[in-house]
């Protein structure tokens, strides 16, 4: 299953993204971000 997380660098979005990375392959996760500088915190 593929997942799309919008607002992935926000408070909830970051937590959901980190949790989802433990549950499935990173190939199944896509994220939408607004602040490119915060992208580093997700290690994408």
mmCIF entry with sequence, helices, sheets and N, C-alpha, C, O atoms, coordinates in Angstrom:
data_MODEL
# 
_entry.id   MODEL 
# 
_entity.id                         1 
_entity.type                       polymer 
_entity.pdbx_number_of_molecules   1 
# 
_entity_poly.entity_id                      1 
_entity_poly.type                           'polypeptide(L)' 
_entity_poly.nstd_linkage                   no 
_entity_poly.nstd_monomer                   no 
_entity_poly.pdbx_seq_one_letter_code       
;(UNK)(UNK)(UNK)(UNK)(UNK)(UNK)(UNK)(UNK)(UNK)(UNK)(UNK)(UNK)(UNK)(UNK)(UNK)(UNK)
(UNK)(UNK)(UNK)(UNK)(UNK)(UNK)(UNK)(UNK)(UNK)(UNK)(UNK)(UNK)(UNK)(UNK)(UNK)(UNK)
(UNK)(UNK)(UNK)(UNK)(UNK)(UNK)(UNK)(UNK)(UNK)(UNK)(UNK)(UNK)
;
_entity_poly.pdbx_seq_one_letter_code_can   XXXXXXXXXXXXXXXXXXXXXXXXXXXXXXXXXXXXXXXXXXXX 
_entity_poly.pdbx_strand_id                 A 
# 
loop_
_entity_poly_seq.entity_id 
_entity_poly_seq.num 
_entity_poly_seq.mon_id 
_entity_poly_seq.hetero 
1 1  UNK n 
1 2  UNK n 
1 3  UNK n 
1 4  UNK n 
1 5  UNK n 
1 6  UNK n 
1 7  UNK n 
1 8  UNK n 
1 9  UNK n 
1 10 UNK n 
1 11 UNK n 
1 12 UNK n 
1 13 UNK n 
1 14 UNK n 
1 15 UNK n 
1 16 UNK n 
1 17 UNK n 
1 18 UNK n 
1 19 UNK n 
1 20 UNK n 
1 21 UNK n 
1 22 UNK n 
1 23 UNK n 
1 24 UNK n 
1 25 UNK n 
1 26 UNK n 
1 27 UNK n 
1 28 UNK n 
1 29 UNK n 
1 30 UNK n 
1 31 UNK n 
1 32 UNK n 
1 33 UNK n 
1 34 UNK n 
1 35 UNK n 
1 36 UNK n 
1 37 UNK n 
1 38 UNK n 
1 39 UNK n 
1 40 UNK n 
1 41 UNK n 
1 42 UNK n 
1 43 UNK n 
1 44 UNK n 
# 
_struct_asym.id          A 
_struct_asym.entity_id   1 
# 
loop_
_struct_conf.conf_type_id 
_struct_conf.id 
_struct_conf.pdbx_PDB_helix_id 
_struct_conf.beg_label_comp_id 
_struct_conf.beg_label_asym_id 
_struct_conf.beg_label_seq_id 
_struct_conf.pdbx_beg_PDB_ins_code 
_struct_conf.end_label_comp_id 
_struct_conf.end_label_asym_id 
_struct_conf.end_label_seq_id 
_struct_conf.pdbx_end_PDB_ins_code 
_struct_conf.beg_auth_comp_id 
_struct_conf.beg_auth_asym_id 
_struct_conf.beg_auth_seq_id 
_struct_conf.end_auth_comp_id 
_struct_conf.end_auth_asym_id 
_struct_conf.end_auth_seq_id 
_struct_conf.pdbx_PDB_helix_class 
_struct_conf.details 
_struct_conf.pdbx_PDB_helix_length 
HELX_P HELX_P1 AA1 UNK A 11 ? UNK A 23 ? UNK A 11 UNK A 23 1 ? 13 
HELX_P HELX_P2 AA2 UNK A 26 ? UNK A 28 ? UNK A 26 UNK A 28 5 ? 3  
HELX_P HELX_P3 AA3 UNK A 36 ? UNK A 38 ? UNK A 36 UNK A 38 5 ? 3  
HELX_P HELX_P4 AA4 UNK A 39 ? UNK A 42 ? UNK A 39 UNK A 42 1 ? 4  
# 
_struct_conf_type.id          HELX_P 
_struct_conf_type.criteria    ? 
_struct_conf_type.reference   ? 
# 
_struct_sheet.id               AA1 
_struct_sheet.type             ? 
_struct_sheet.number_strands   2 
_struct_sheet.details          ? 
# 
_struct_sheet_order.sheet_id     AA1 
_struct_sheet_order.range_id_1   1 
_struct_sheet_order.range_id_2   2 
_struct_sheet_order.offset       ? 
_struct_sheet_order.sense        parallel 
# 
loop_
_struct_sheet_range.sheet_id 
_struct_sheet_range.id 
_struct_sheet_range.beg_label_comp_id 
_struct_sheet_range.beg_label_asym_id 
_struct_sheet_range.beg_label_seq_id 
_struct_sheet_range.pdbx_beg_PDB_ins_code 
_struct_sheet_range.end_label_comp_id 
_struct_sheet_range.end_label_asym_id 
_struct_sheet_range.end_label_seq_id 
_struct_sheet_range.pdbx_end_PDB_ins_code 
_struct_sheet_range.beg_auth_comp_id 
_struct_sheet_range.beg_auth_asym_id 
_struct_sheet_range.beg_auth_seq_id 
_struct_sheet_range.end_auth_comp_id 
_struct_sheet_range.end_auth_asym_id 
_struct_sheet_range.end_auth_seq_id 
AA1 1 UNK A 3  ? UNK A 6  ? UNK A 3  UNK A 6  
AA1 2 UNK A 29 ? UNK A 32 ? UNK A 29 UNK A 32 
# 
loop_
_atom_site.group_PDB 
_atom_site.id 
_atom_site.type_symbol 
_atom_site.label_atom_id 
_atom_site.label_alt_id 
_atom_site.label_comp_id 
_atom_site.label_asym_id 
_atom_site.label_entity_id 
_atom_site.label_seq_id 
_atom_site.pdbx_PDB_ins_code 
_atom_site.Cartn_x 
_atom_site.Cartn_y 
_atom_site.Cartn_z 
_atom_site.occupancy 
_atom_site.B_iso_or_equiv 
_atom_site.pdbx_formal_charge 
_atom_site.auth_seq_id 
_atom_site.auth_comp_id 
_atom_site.auth_asym_id 
_atom_site.auth_atom_id 
_atom_site.pdbx_PDB_model_num 
ATOM 1   N N  . UNK A 1 1  ? 0.845  -1.163 0.000  1.00 0.00 ? 1  UNK A N  1 
ATOM 2   C CA . UNK A 1 1  ? 0.000  0.000  0.000  1.00 0.00 ? 1  UNK A CA 1 
ATOM 3   C C  . UNK A 1 1  ? 0.899  1.237  0.000  1.00 0.00 ? 1  UNK A C  1 
ATOM 4   O O  . UNK A 1 1  ? 1.934  1.257  0.665  1.00 0.00 ? 1  UNK A O  1 
ATOM 5   N N  . UNK A 1 2  ? 0.508  2.240  -0.730 1.00 0.00 ? 2  UNK A N  1 
ATOM 6   C CA . UNK A 1 2  ? 1.240  3.507  -0.799 1.00 0.00 ? 2  UNK A CA 1 
ATOM 7   C C  . UNK A 1 2  ? 0.595  4.519  0.142  1.00 0.00 ? 2  UNK A C  1 
ATOM 8   O O  . UNK A 1 2  ? -0.623 4.525  0.322  1.00 0.00 ? 2  UNK A O  1 
ATOM 9   N N  . UNK A 1 3  ? 1.423  5.374  0.739  1.00 0.00 ? 3  UNK A N  1 
ATOM 10  C CA . UNK A 1 3  ? 0.940  6.381  1.678  1.00 0.00 ? 3  UNK A CA 1 
ATOM 11  C C  . UNK A 1 3  ? 1.420  7.754  1.244  1.00 0.00 ? 3  UNK A C  1 
ATOM 12  O O  . UNK A 1 3  ? 2.558  7.907  0.799  1.00 0.00 ? 3  UNK A O  1 
ATOM 13  N N  . UNK A 1 4  ? 0.558  8.754  1.371  1.00 0.00 ? 4  UNK A N  1 
ATOM 14  C CA . UNK A 1 4  ? 0.908  10.145 1.118  1.00 0.00 ? 4  UNK A CA 1 
ATOM 15  C C  . UNK A 1 4  ? 0.611  10.935 2.386  1.00 0.00 ? 4  UNK A C  1 
ATOM 16  O O  . UNK A 1 4  ? -0.520 10.957 2.872  1.00 0.00 ? 4  UNK A O  1 
ATOM 17  N N  . UNK A 1 5  ? 1.638  11.575 2.908  1.00 0.00 ? 5  UNK A N  1 
ATOM 18  C CA . UNK A 1 5  ? 1.488  12.371 4.120  1.00 0.00 ? 5  UNK A CA 1 
ATOM 19  C C  . UNK A 1 5  ? 1.698  13.826 3.742  1.00 0.00 ? 5  UNK A C  1 
ATOM 20  O O  . UNK A 1 5  ? 2.776  14.206 3.284  1.00 0.00 ? 5  UNK A O  1 
ATOM 21  N N  . UNK A 1 6  ? 0.674  14.634 3.932  1.00 0.00 ? 6  UNK A N  1 
ATOM 22  C CA . UNK A 1 6  ? 0.807  16.064 3.662  1.00 0.00 ? 6  UNK A CA 1 
ATOM 23  C C  . UNK A 1 6  ? 1.189  16.757 4.961  1.00 0.00 ? 6  UNK A C  1 
ATOM 24  O O  . UNK A 1 6  ? 0.770  16.341 6.042  1.00 0.00 ? 6  UNK A O  1 
ATOM 25  N N  . UNK A 1 7  ? 1.971  17.795 4.855  1.00 0.00 ? 7  UNK A N  1 
ATOM 26  C CA . UNK A 1 7  ? 2.422  18.496 6.057  1.00 0.00 ? 7  UNK A CA 1 
ATOM 27  C C  . UNK A 1 7  ? 3.377  17.656 6.880  1.00 0.00 ? 7  UNK A C  1 
ATOM 28  O O  . UNK A 1 7  ? 3.331  17.679 8.110  1.00 0.00 ? 7  UNK A O  1 
ATOM 29  N N  . UNK A 1 8  ? 4.241  16.916 6.208  1.00 0.00 ? 8  UNK A N  1 
ATOM 30  C CA . UNK A 1 8  ? 5.109  15.950 6.887  1.00 0.00 ? 8  UNK A CA 1 
ATOM 31  C C  . UNK A 1 8  ? 6.134  16.581 7.815  1.00 0.00 ? 8  UNK A C  1 
ATOM 32  O O  . UNK A 1 8  ? 6.698  15.881 8.656  1.00 0.00 ? 8  UNK A O  1 
ATOM 33  N N  . UNK A 1 9  ? 6.395  17.868 7.694  1.00 0.00 ? 9  UNK A N  1 
ATOM 34  C CA . UNK A 1 9  ? 7.354  18.507 8.593  1.00 0.00 ? 9  UNK A CA 1 
ATOM 35  C C  . UNK A 1 9  ? 6.672  19.217 9.754  1.00 0.00 ? 9  UNK A C  1 
ATOM 36  O O  . UNK A 1 9  ? 7.342  19.831 10.584 1.00 0.00 ? 9  UNK A O  1 
ATOM 37  N N  . UNK A 1 10 ? 5.361  19.141 9.818  1.00 0.00 ? 10 UNK A N  1 
ATOM 38  C CA . UNK A 1 10 ? 4.632  19.724 10.948 1.00 0.00 ? 10 UNK A CA 1 
ATOM 39  C C  . UNK A 1 10 ? 4.695  18.807 12.159 1.00 0.00 ? 10 UNK A C  1 
ATOM 40  O O  . UNK A 1 10 ? 5.295  17.734 12.102 1.00 0.00 ? 10 UNK A O  1 
ATOM 41  N N  . UNK A 1 11 ? 4.083  19.227 13.243 1.00 0.00 ? 11 UNK A N  1 
ATOM 42  C CA . UNK A 1 11 ? 4.135  18.449 14.487 1.00 0.00 ? 11 UNK A CA 1 
ATOM 43  C C  . UNK A 1 11 ? 3.559  17.050 14.317 1.00 0.00 ? 11 UNK A C  1 
ATOM 44  O O  . UNK A 1 11 ? 4.250  16.064 14.570 1.00 0.00 ? 11 UNK A O  1 
ATOM 45  N N  . UNK A 1 12 ? 2.326  16.954 13.898 1.00 0.00 ? 12 UNK A N  1 
ATOM 46  C CA . UNK A 1 12 ? 1.688  15.648 13.739 1.00 0.00 ? 12 UNK A CA 1 
ATOM 47  C C  . UNK A 1 12 ? 2.248  14.899 12.537 1.00 0.00 ? 12 UNK A C  1 
ATOM 48  O O  . UNK A 1 12 ? 2.493  13.695 12.613 1.00 0.00 ? 12 UNK A O  1 
ATOM 49  N N  . UNK A 1 13 ? 2.448  15.600 11.437 1.00 0.00 ? 13 UNK A N  1 
ATOM 50  C CA . UNK A 1 13 ? 2.946  14.954 10.228 1.00 0.00 ? 13 UNK A CA 1 
ATOM 51  C C  . UNK A 1 13 ? 4.289  14.287 10.423 1.00 0.00 ? 13 UNK A C  1 
ATOM 52  O O  . UNK A 1 13 ? 4.528  13.201 9.896  1.00 0.00 ? 13 UNK A O  1 
ATOM 53  N N  . UNK A 1 14 ? 5.169  14.925 11.176 1.00 0.00 ? 14 UNK A N  1 
ATOM 54  C CA . UNK A 1 14 ? 6.490  14.343 11.427 1.00 0.00 ? 14 UNK A CA 1 
ATOM 55  C C  . UNK A 1 14 ? 6.376  13.079 12.270 1.00 0.00 ? 14 UNK A C  1 
ATOM 56  O O  . UNK A 1 14 ? 7.081  12.102 12.016 1.00 0.00 ? 14 UNK A O  1 
ATOM 57  N N  . UNK A 1 15 ? 5.510  13.086 13.258 1.00 0.00 ? 15 UNK A N  1 
ATOM 58  C CA . UNK A 1 15 ? 5.312  11.898 14.097 1.00 0.00 ? 15 UNK A CA 1 
ATOM 59  C C  . UNK A 1 15 ? 4.711  10.753 13.292 1.00 0.00 ? 15 UNK A C  1 
ATOM 60  O O  . UNK A 1 15 ? 5.127  9.602  13.428 1.00 0.00 ? 15 UNK A O  1 
ATOM 61  N N  . UNK A 1 16 ? 3.736  11.071 12.459 1.00 0.00 ? 16 UNK A N  1 
ATOM 62  C CA . UNK A 1 16 ? 3.113  10.046 11.625 1.00 0.00 ? 16 UNK A CA 1 
ATOM 63  C C  . UNK A 1 16 ? 4.133  9.466  10.646 1.00 0.00 ? 16 UNK A C  1 
ATOM 64  O O  . UNK A 1 16 ? 4.178  8.254  10.434 1.00 0.00 ? 16 UNK A O  1 
ATOM 65  N N  . UNK A 1 17 ? 4.947  10.333 10.053 1.00 0.00 ? 17 UNK A N  1 
ATOM 66  C CA . UNK A 1 17 ? 5.958  9.880  9.101  1.00 0.00 ? 17 UNK A CA 1 
ATOM 67  C C  . UNK A 1 17 ? 6.959  8.957  9.774  1.00 0.00 ? 17 UNK A C  1 
ATOM 68  O O  . UNK A 1 17 ? 7.290  7.899  9.237  1.00 0.00 ? 17 UNK A O  1 
ATOM 69  N N  . UNK A 1 18 ? 7.440  9.346  10.938 1.00 0.00 ? 18 UNK A N  1 
ATOM 70  C CA . UNK A 1 18 ? 8.410  8.504  11.655 1.00 0.00 ? 18 UNK A CA 1 
ATOM 71  C C  . UNK A 1 18 ? 7.793  7.162  12.035 1.00 0.00 ? 18 UNK A C  1 
ATOM 72  O O  . UNK A 1 18 ? 8.451  6.128  11.914 1.00 0.00 ? 18 UNK A O  1 
ATOM 73  N N  . UNK A 1 19 ? 6.548  7.159  12.490 1.00 0.00 ? 19 UNK A N  1 
ATOM 74  C CA . UNK A 1 19 ? 5.870  5.913  12.848 1.00 0.00 ? 19 UNK A CA 1 
ATOM 75  C C  . UNK A 1 19 ? 5.683  5.038  11.620 1.00 0.00 ? 19 UNK A C  1 
ATOM 76  O O  . UNK A 1 19 ? 5.928  3.833  11.661 1.00 0.00 ? 19 UNK A O  1 
ATOM 77  N N  . UNK A 1 20 ? 5.251  5.646  10.536 1.00 0.00 ? 20 UNK A N  1 
ATOM 78  C CA . UNK A 1 20 ? 4.993  4.889  9.320  1.00 0.00 ? 20 UNK A CA 1 
ATOM 79  C C  . UNK A 1 20 ? 6.269  4.261  8.770  1.00 0.00 ? 20 UNK A C  1 
ATOM 80  O O  . UNK A 1 20 ? 6.230  3.170  8.201  1.00 0.00 ? 20 UNK A O  1 
ATOM 81  N N  . UNK A 1 21 ? 7.391  4.942  8.936  1.00 0.00 ? 21 UNK A N  1 
ATOM 82  C CA . UNK A 1 21 ? 8.673  4.389  8.475  1.00 0.00 ? 21 UNK A CA 1 
ATOM 83  C C  . UNK A 1 21 ? 9.031  3.116  9.222  1.00 0.00 ? 21 UNK A C  1 
ATOM 84  O O  . UNK A 1 21 ? 9.764  2.281  8.691  1.00 0.00 ? 21 UNK A O  1 
ATOM 85  N N  . UNK A 1 22 ? 8.532  2.945  10.440 1.00 0.00 ? 22 UNK A N  1 
ATOM 86  C CA . UNK A 1 22 ? 8.792  1.710  11.181 1.00 0.00 ? 22 UNK A CA 1 
ATOM 87  C C  . UNK A 1 22 ? 7.835  0.599  10.766 1.00 0.00 ? 22 UNK A C  1 
ATOM 88  O O  . UNK A 1 22 ? 8.091  -0.575 11.029 1.00 0.00 ? 22 UNK A O  1 
ATOM 89  N N  . UNK A 1 23 ? 6.737  0.968  10.119 1.00 0.00 ? 23 UNK A N  1 
ATOM 90  C CA . UNK A 1 23 ? 5.704  -0.005 9.771  1.00 0.00 ? 23 UNK A CA 1 
ATOM 91  C C  . UNK A 1 23 ? 5.787  -0.516 8.336  1.00 0.00 ? 23 UNK A C  1 
ATOM 92  O O  . UNK A 1 23 ? 5.273  -1.595 8.038  1.00 0.00 ? 23 UNK A O  1 
ATOM 93  N N  . UNK A 1 24 ? 6.429  0.245  7.440  1.00 0.00 ? 24 UNK A N  1 
ATOM 94  C CA . UNK A 1 24 ? 6.456  -0.129 6.033  1.00 0.00 ? 24 UNK A CA 1 
ATOM 95  C C  . UNK A 1 24 ? 7.750  0.363  5.393  1.00 0.00 ? 24 UNK A C  1 
ATOM 96  O O  . UNK A 1 24 ? 8.498  1.135  5.992  1.00 0.00 ? 24 UNK A O  1 
ATOM 97  N N  . UNK A 1 25 ? 7.996  -0.084 4.199  1.00 0.00 ? 25 UNK A N  1 
ATOM 98  C CA . UNK A 1 25 ? 9.182  0.332  3.454  1.00 0.00 ? 25 UNK A CA 1 
ATOM 99  C C  . UNK A 1 25 ? 9.075  1.809  3.071  1.00 0.00 ? 25 UNK A C  1 
ATOM 100 O O  . UNK A 1 25 ? 7.984  2.317  2.811  1.00 0.00 ? 25 UNK A O  1 
ATOM 101 N N  . UNK A 1 26 ? 10.219 2.486  3.043  1.00 0.00 ? 26 UNK A N  1 
ATOM 102 C CA . UNK A 1 26 ? 10.221 3.899  2.653  1.00 0.00 ? 26 UNK A CA 1 
ATOM 103 C C  . UNK A 1 26 ? 9.770  4.086  1.209  1.00 0.00 ? 26 UNK A C  1 
ATOM 104 O O  . UNK A 1 26 ? 9.351  5.179  0.829  1.00 0.00 ? 26 UNK A O  1 
ATOM 105 N N  . UNK A 1 27 ? 9.852  3.041  0.410  1.00 0.00 ? 27 UNK A N  1 
ATOM 106 C CA . UNK A 1 27 ? 9.391  3.123  -0.980 1.00 0.00 ? 27 UNK A CA 1 
ATOM 107 C C  . UNK A 1 27 ? 7.883  3.319  -1.067 1.00 0.00 ? 27 UNK A C  1 
ATOM 108 O O  . UNK A 1 27 ? 7.375  3.754  -2.100 1.00 0.00 ? 27 UNK A O  1 
ATOM 109 N N  . UNK A 1 28 ? 7.171  3.005  -0.005 1.00 0.00 ? 28 UNK A N  1 
ATOM 110 C CA . UNK A 1 28 ? 5.716  3.130  0.013  1.00 0.00 ? 28 UNK A CA 1 
ATOM 111 C C  . UNK A 1 28 ? 5.237  4.465  0.572  1.00 0.00 ? 28 UNK A C  1 
ATOM 112 O O  . UNK A 1 28 ? 4.033  4.714  0.628  1.00 0.00 ? 28 UNK A O  1 
ATOM 113 N N  . UNK A 1 29 ? 6.162  5.321  0.985  1.00 0.00 ? 29 UNK A N  1 
ATOM 114 C CA . UNK A 1 29 ? 5.797  6.574  1.645  1.00 0.00 ? 29 UNK A CA 1 
ATOM 115 C C  . UNK A 1 29 ? 6.161  7.759  0.762  1.00 0.00 ? 29 UNK A C  1 
ATOM 116 O O  . UNK A 1 29 ? 7.280  7.850  0.257  1.00 0.00 ? 29 UNK A O  1 
ATOM 117 N N  . UNK A 1 30 ? 5.213  8.656  0.581  1.00 0.00 ? 30 UNK A N  1 
ATOM 118 C CA . UNK A 1 30 ? 5.442  9.922  -0.114 1.00 0.00 ? 30 UNK A CA 1 
ATOM 119 C C  . UNK A 1 30 ? 5.024  11.031 0.830  1.00 0.00 ? 30 UNK A C  1 
ATOM 120 O O  . UNK A 1 30 ? 4.030  10.904 1.545  1.00 0.00 ? 30 UNK A O  1 
ATOM 121 N N  . UNK A 1 31 ? 5.774  12.109 0.835  1.00 0.00 ? 31 UNK A N  1 
ATOM 122 C CA . UNK A 1 31 ? 5.456  13.202 1.746  1.00 0.00 ? 31 UNK A CA 1 
ATOM 123 C C  . UNK A 1 31 ? 5.329  14.508 0.985  1.00 0.00 ? 31 UNK A C  1 
ATOM 124 O O  . UNK A 1 31 ? 6.004  14.734 -0.019 1.00 0.00 ? 31 UNK A O  1 
ATOM 125 N N  . UNK A 1 32 ? 4.457  15.354 1.480  1.00 0.00 ? 32 UNK A N  1 
ATOM 126 C CA . UNK A 1 32 ? 4.319  16.710 0.974  1.00 0.00 ? 32 UNK A CA 1 
ATOM 127 C C  . UNK A 1 32 ? 4.832  17.654 2.044  1.00 0.00 ? 32 UNK A C  1 
ATOM 128 O O  . UNK A 1 32 ? 4.414  17.584 3.199  1.00 0.00 ? 32 UNK A O  1 
ATOM 129 N N  . UNK A 1 33 ? 5.746  18.543 1.651  1.00 0.00 ? 33 UNK A N  1 
ATOM 130 C CA . UNK A 1 33 ? 6.322  19.457 2.628  1.00 0.00 ? 33 UNK A CA 1 
ATOM 131 C C  . UNK A 1 33 ? 6.239  20.888 2.117  1.00 0.00 ? 33 UNK A C  1 
ATOM 132 O O  . UNK A 1 33 ? 6.233  21.137 0.911  1.00 0.00 ? 33 UNK A O  1 
ATOM 133 N N  . UNK A 1 34 ? 6.176  21.804 3.045  1.00 0.00 ? 34 UNK A N  1 
ATOM 134 C CA . UNK A 1 34 ? 6.113  23.224 2.704  1.00 0.00 ? 34 UNK A CA 1 
ATOM 135 C C  . UNK A 1 34 ? 7.470  23.888 2.913  1.00 0.00 ? 34 UNK A C  1 
ATOM 136 O O  . UNK A 1 34 ? 7.894  24.722 2.114  1.00 0.00 ? 34 UNK A O  1 
ATOM 137 N N  . UNK A 1 35 ? 8.138  23.511 3.985  1.00 0.00 ? 35 UNK A N  1 
ATOM 138 C CA . UNK A 1 35 ? 9.411  24.127 4.347  1.00 0.00 ? 35 UNK A CA 1 
ATOM 139 C C  . UNK A 1 35 ? 10.554 23.180 3.980  1.00 0.00 ? 35 UNK A C  1 
ATOM 140 O O  . UNK A 1 35 ? 10.767 22.175 4.658  1.00 0.00 ? 35 UNK A O  1 
ATOM 141 N N  . UNK A 1 36 ? 11.282 23.490 2.923  1.00 0.00 ? 36 UNK A N  1 
ATOM 142 C CA . UNK A 1 36 ? 12.354 22.609 2.465  1.00 0.00 ? 36 UNK A CA 1 
ATOM 143 C C  . UNK A 1 36 ? 13.479 22.469 3.482  1.00 0.00 ? 36 UNK A C  1 
ATOM 144 O O  . UNK A 1 36 ? 14.144 21.434 3.517  1.00 0.00 ? 36 UNK A O  1 
ATOM 145 N N  . UNK A 1 37 ? 13.706 23.475 4.301  1.00 0.00 ? 37 UNK A N  1 
ATOM 146 C CA . UNK A 1 37 ? 14.766 23.389 5.306  1.00 0.00 ? 37 UNK A CA 1 
ATOM 147 C C  . UNK A 1 37 ? 14.463 22.325 6.358  1.00 0.00 ? 37 UNK A C  1 
ATOM 148 O O  . UNK A 1 37 ? 15.379 21.706 6.898  1.00 0.00 ? 37 UNK A O  1 
ATOM 149 N N  . UNK A 1 38 ? 13.190 22.113 6.648  1.00 0.00 ? 38 UNK A N  1 
ATOM 150 C CA . UNK A 1 38 ? 12.812 21.104 7.636  1.00 0.00 ? 38 UNK A CA 1 
ATOM 151 C C  . UNK A 1 38 ? 12.883 19.688 7.067  1.00 0.00 ? 38 UNK A C  1 
ATOM 152 O O  . UNK A 1 38 ? 12.792 18.713 7.815  1.00 0.00 ? 38 UNK A O  1 
ATOM 153 N N  . UNK A 1 39 ? 13.042 19.573 5.772  1.00 0.00 ? 39 UNK A N  1 
ATOM 154 C CA . UNK A 1 39 ? 13.114 18.261 5.129  1.00 0.00 ? 39 UNK A CA 1 
ATOM 155 C C  . UNK A 1 39 ? 14.240 17.422 5.723  1.00 0.00 ? 39 UNK A C  1 
ATOM 156 O O  . UNK A 1 39 ? 14.128 16.200 5.813  1.00 0.00 ? 39 UNK A O  1 
ATOM 157 N N  . UNK A 1 40 ? 15.316 18.076 6.124  1.00 0.00 ? 40 UNK A N  1 
ATOM 158 C CA . UNK A 1 40 ? 16.464 17.370 6.688  1.00 0.00 ? 40 UNK A CA 1 
ATOM 159 C C  . UNK A 1 40 ? 16.069 16.587 7.933  1.00 0.00 ? 40 UNK A C  1 
ATOM 160 O O  . UNK A 1 40 ? 16.616 15.513 8.185  1.00 0.00 ? 40 UNK A O  1 
ATOM 161 N N  . UNK A 1 41 ? 15.134 17.104 8.710  1.00 0.00 ? 41 UNK A N  1 
ATOM 162 C CA . UNK A 1 41 ? 14.719 16.404 9.929  1.00 0.00 ? 41 UNK A CA 1 
ATOM 163 C C  . UNK A 1 41 ? 14.050 15.069 9.618  1.00 0.00 ? 41 UNK A C  1 
ATOM 164 O O  . UNK A 1 41 ? 14.027 14.179 10.469 1.00 0.00 ? 41 UNK A O  1 
ATOM 165 N N  . UNK A 1 42 ? 13.512 14.919 8.424  1.00 0.00 ? 42 UNK A N  1 
ATOM 166 C CA . UNK A 1 42 ? 12.880 13.660 8.026  1.00 0.00 ? 42 UNK A CA 1 
ATOM 167 C C  . UNK A 1 42 ? 13.867 12.704 7.374  1.00 0.00 ? 42 UNK A C  1 
ATOM 168 O O  . UNK A 1 42 ? 13.559 11.528 7.180  1.00 0.00 ? 42 UNK A O  1 
ATOM 169 N N  . UNK A 1 43 ? 15.049 13.202 7.034  1.00 0.00 ? 43 UNK A N  1 
ATOM 170 C CA . UNK A 1 43 ? 16.076 12.410 6.345  1.00 0.00 ? 43 UNK A CA 1 
ATOM 171 C C  . UNK A 1 43 ? 15.549 11.832 5.048  1.00 0.00 ? 43 UNK A C  1 
ATOM 172 O O  . UNK A 1 43 ? 15.710 10.641 4.778  1.00 0.00 ? 43 UNK A O  1 
ATOM 173 N N  . UNK A 1 44 ? 14.925 12.669 4.252  1.00 0.00 ? 44 UNK A N  1 
ATOM 174 C CA . UNK A 1 44 ? 14.382 12.222 2.967  1.00 0.00 ? 44 UNK A CA 1 
ATOM 175 C C  . UNK A 1 44 ? 15.348 12.614 1.879  1.00 0.00 ? 44 UNK A C  1 
ATOM 176 O O  . UNK A 1 44 ? 15.101 12.340 0.705  1.00 0.00 ? 44 UNK A O  1 
# 
